[in-house]
Amino acid sequence: MAHPARPAHPDHPSVRDVAERAGVSVGTVSHALNHPERVAGSTLDRVHAAIGELGFVRSETARHLRRGGSPLVGVLVHDISNPFFTEAARGIEDRLREDGRVPMLGSTDSDPDRERELMSMLAGLDVRGVIVTPTMSTLDNLAVLAGRGIRVVLMDHPPISAELSTVSGDDVAGARAAITHLVEIGHRRIGFINGPLSVRQSVDRRDGVLTALADAGLEPAAVLMEVEAVSDGRSYTADAGAAGAAALLDGAGALTALFCANDQLAIGAIREVRRRGLEIPGDVAIVGYDDVAVASELITPLTSVHVPMRDIGRAAADLLLDEGSEVRHVTFAPGLVVRASTTGWGDRAGGPAGPRV
């Protein structure tokens, strides 16, 4: 019985289809794809012509598995909708693509149980490695990855282990610069809208606030009012910022400034301040943290601590891919960008934003 003819253009052409079209062996097509220097020029031209005619797309997954490594890299952050992590993830993606790798993104919502669940899933996929912004300072959840020999890099986290490379911004220095700026322009009643102190970034930024007040010879009890802002069980969001601003503005004593531990909190704080008919910065000056893209585009551009988010992500991917290197710790120095939300006038950069290794 005669077999039906092979279609002229298969929906999913294979290496064998390319070989038949080019009139060469499957092995020759493989060499043309992976070791073109081993193939004669005229033969290479025929193979590439066949690839173009058929619309052949090689399987990157299969290629990496043959090389003994998955093309997948896990990326776990607190909340991928947070612009800080969105930008960092883009830096990771750009670097991984150069190596033929693909990120798998997940949000832990700062929940250790959810983090553990996601890590178990990634371990089951035998990913090449995991870049993670951990929810716990003890790093207990990393055991499930370590047990499978999966390489881990900590992002947005300072050194905590002699066995793990890290990439972070200097959050103590960043918060210190923000409060120093407010003190220098005359503020002595400052509200601080922070995230939960179970999160490392919240602790470091609070340390920076207290350091700046000590530098200025000011007693925190006389100057500072604090709140750990949460809305619907979530922190570091605009709604949490609005709730935090409301709590502080309703509290005892008049505030003249708000420092917010990220720009999402600051955007919510701006919303609440305006809802009350107050002027920015005339009645309340506001400083954010991260300097996300929208910060400079607000009706009153936001003074914010600039953190090179995409560079941090790219550096994390670099460390993950560089398996032969020793453990390294990369720290990016923040810089304050002064805008109208504290001074009433335009942008003025206030410091560096380069890495320290």
MONORUR-V723243 format. One record per residue. N is the residue number from 0. RES is the residue in three letters. PSI is psi in whole degrees, -180 to 180 (none if undefined). Layout:
N;RES;PSI, N;RES;PSI
This chain:
0;MET;131, 1;ALA;141, 2;HIS;146, 3;PRO;148, 4;ALA;146, 5;ARG;134, 6;PRO;149, 7;ALA;-33, 8;HIS;88, 9;PRO;148, 10;ASP;-37, 11;HIS;77, 12;PRO;143, 13;SER;176, 14;VAL;-37, 15;ARG;-39, 16;ASP;-42, 17;VAL;-44, 18;ALA;-44, 19;GLU;-42, 20;ARG;-40, 21;ALA;-13, 22;GLY;36, 23;VAL;177, 24;SER;161, 25;VAL;-39, 26;GLY;-37, 27;THR;-39, 28;VAL;-42, 29;SER;-43, 30;HIS;-39, 31;ALA;-34, 32;LEU;-38, 33;ASN;-28, 34;HIS;65, 35;PRO;-23, 36;GLU;-16, 37;ARG;-2, 38;VAL;136, 39;ALA;148, 40;GLY;-45, 41;SER;-38, 42;THR;-42, 43;LEU;-40, 44;ASP;-42, 45;ARG;-41, 46;VAL;-46, 47;HIS;-35, 48;ALA;-42, 49;ALA;-41, 50;ILE;-45, 51;GLY;-41, 52;GLU;-38, 53;LEU;-18, 54;GLY;35, 55;PHE;135, 56;VAL;122, 57;ARG;152, 58;SER;105, 59;GLU;-35, 60;THR;-48, 61;ALA;-40, 62;ARG;-44, 63;HIS;-37, 64;LEU;-37, 65;ARG;-33, 66;ARG;-6, 67;GLY;24, 68;GLY;143, 69;SER;148, 70;PRO;-4, 71;LEU;137, 72;VAL;125, 73;GLY;140, 74;VAL;110, 75;LEU;121, 76;VAL;172, 77;HIS;-47, 78;ASP;110, 79;ILE;-17, 80;SER;-15, 81;ASN;123, 82;PRO;-30, 83;PHE;-50, 84;PHE;-30, 85;THR;-47, 86;GLU;-43, 87;ALA;-41, 88;ALA;-35, 89;ARG;-39, 90;GLY;-40, 91;ILE;-48, 92;GLU;-45, 93;ASP;-43, 94;ARG;-41, 95;LEU;-39, 96;ARG;-35, 97;GLU;-25, 98;ASP;10, 99;GLY;27, 100;ARG;162, 101;VAL;132, 102;PRO;145, 103;MET;111, 104;LEU;142, 105;GLY;146, 106;SER;128, 107;THR;-14, 108;ASP;29, 109;SER;27, 110;ASP;113, 111;PRO;-35, 112;ASP;-43, 113;ARG;-40, 114;GLU;-45, 115;ARG;-40, 116;GLU;-46, 117;LEU;-39, 118;MET;-38, 119;SER;-40, 120;MET;-43, 121;LEU;-39, 122;ALA;-38, 123;GLY;-23, 124;LEU;-3, 125;ASP;49, 126;VAL;159, 127;ARG;-34, 128;GLY;177, 129;VAL;130, 130;ILE;124, 131;VAL;139, 132;THR;101, 133;PRO;153, 134;THR;-18, 135;MET;139, 136;SER;-21, 137;THR;-19, 138;LEU;24, 139;ASP;-34, 140;ASN;-17, 141;LEU;-11, 142;ALA;-35, 143;VAL;-30, 144;LEU;-43, 145;ALA;-36, 146;GLY;-22, 147;ARG;5, 148;GLY;27, 149;ILE;128, 150;ARG;141, 151;VAL;138, 152;VAL;133, 153;LEU;129, 154;MET;142, 155;ASP;44, 156;HIS;134, 157;PRO;169, 158;PRO;133, 159;ILE;-12, 160;SER;143, 161;ALA;-8, 162;GLU;-5, 163;LEU;129, 164;SER;150, 165;THR;154, 166;VAL;133, 167;SER;166, 168;GLY;160, 169;ASP;90, 170;ASP;-30, 171;VAL;-47, 172;ALA;-38, 173;GLY;-47, 174;ALA;-36, 175;ARG;-42, 176;ALA;-38, 177;ALA;-48, 178;ILE;-38, 179;THR;-41, 180;HIS;-45, 181;LEU;-41, 182;VAL;-41, 183;GLU;-28, 184;ILE;12, 185;GLY;5, 186;HIS;133, 187;ARG;5, 188;ARG;93, 189;ILE;127, 190;GLY;142, 191;PHE;112, 192;ILE;108, 193;ASN;168, 194;GLY;-177, 195;PRO;142, 196;LEU;1, 197;SER;-12, 198;VAL;132, 199;ARG;-42, 200;GLN;-37, 201;SER;-41, 202;VAL;-47, 203;ASP;-40, 204;ARG;-34, 205;ARG;-41, 206;ASP;-40, 207;GLY;-39, 208;VAL;-49, 209;LEU;-36, 210;THR;-43, 211;ALA;-41, 212;LEU;-40, 213;ALA;-41, 214;ASP;-36, 215;ALA;1, 216;GLY;29, 217;LEU;140, 218;GLU;124, 219;PRO;-39, 220;ALA;-27, 221;ALA;-19, 222;VAL;-36, 223;LEU;136, 224;MET;132, 225;GLU;153, 226;VAL;139, 227;GLU;104, 228;ALA;130, 229;VAL;141, 230;SER;126, 231;ASP;39, 232;GLY;5, 233;ARG;143, 234;SER;172, 235;TYR;30, 236;THR;166, 237;ALA;-40, 238;ASP;-39, 239;ALA;-38, 240;GLY;-41, 241;ALA;-42, 242;ALA;-41, 243;GLY;-42, 244;ALA;-41, 245;ALA;-43, 246;ALA;-42, 247;LEU;-41, 248;LEU;-25, 249;ASP;-10, 250;GLY;-179, 251;ALA;136, 252;GLY;140, 253;ALA;133, 254;LEU;147, 255;THR;-10, 256;ALA;153, 257;LEU;131, 258;PHE;126, 259;CYS;137, 260;ALA;-6, 261;ASN;172, 262;ASP;-29, 263;GLN;-44, 264;LEU;-42, 265;ALA;-39, 266;ILE;-41, 267;GLY;-39, 268;ALA;-41, 269;ILE;-43, 270;ARG;-45, 271;GLU;-40, 272;VAL;-44, 273;ARG;-35, 274;ARG;-31, 275;ARG;3, 276;GLY;18, 277;LEU;151, 278;GLU;146, 279;ILE;120, 280;PRO;7, 281;GLY;-45, 282;ASP;-42, 283;VAL;119, 284;ALA;148, 285;ILE;134, 286;VAL;136, 287;GLY;-168, 288;TYR;132, 289;ASP;-33, 290;ASP;56, 291;VAL;165, 292;ALA;-37, 293;VAL;-15, 294;ALA;-39, 295;SER;-7, 296;GLU;-3, 297;LEU;161, 298;ILE;-44, 299;THR;101, 300;PRO;139, 301;LEU;125, 302;THR;131, 303;SER;155, 304;VAL;117, 305;HIS;127, 306;VAL;126, 307;PRO;81, 308;MET;-46, 309;ARG;-37, 310;ASP;-38, 311;ILE;-45, 312;GLY;-44, 313;ARG;-41, 314;ALA;-38, 315;ALA;-43, 316;ALA;-39, 317;ASP;-48, 318;LEU;-37, 319;LEU;-42, 320;LEU;-25, 321;ASP;72, 322;GLU;-24, 323;GLY;-7, 324;SER;162, 325;GLU;167, 326;VAL;133, 327;ARG;153, 328;HIS;119, 329;VAL;126, 330;THR;130, 331;PHE;129, 332;ALA;132, 333;PRO;168, 334;GLY;136, 335;LEU;131, 336;VAL;113, 337;VAL;126, 338;ARG;-168, 339;ALA;-21, 340;SER;-13, 341;THR;-23, 342;THR;-18, 343;GLY;2, 344;TRP;180, 345;GLY;-172, 346;ASP;143, 347;ARG;115, 348;ALA;144, 349;GLY;29, 350;GLY;-179, 351;PRO;168, 352;ALA;54, 353;GLY;162, 354;PRO;151, 355;ARG;134, 356;VAL;none
